[in-house]
Amino acid sequence: MYPAPPPHPRVWDAASTQRFTENVVQTLVRGLHNRPGELLITEVGDVVETTPTRT
């Protein structure tokens, strides 16, 4: 059995970046609504860390 090939890097265009950002912000706002005063960065941290960074 051969190991799976590495995944191809995802190409992030402006629309993908906008949708991703909207989803992250929505998740954070929902968390603030459900638990006032607690910004639950840990809920989005792993996903944000794995996105490509524009330089």
Buried (B, 14 or more C-beta within 10 A) or exposed (E): EEEEEEEEEEEEEEEEEEEBEEEBEEBBEEBEEEEEEEEBEEEBEEEEEEBEEEE
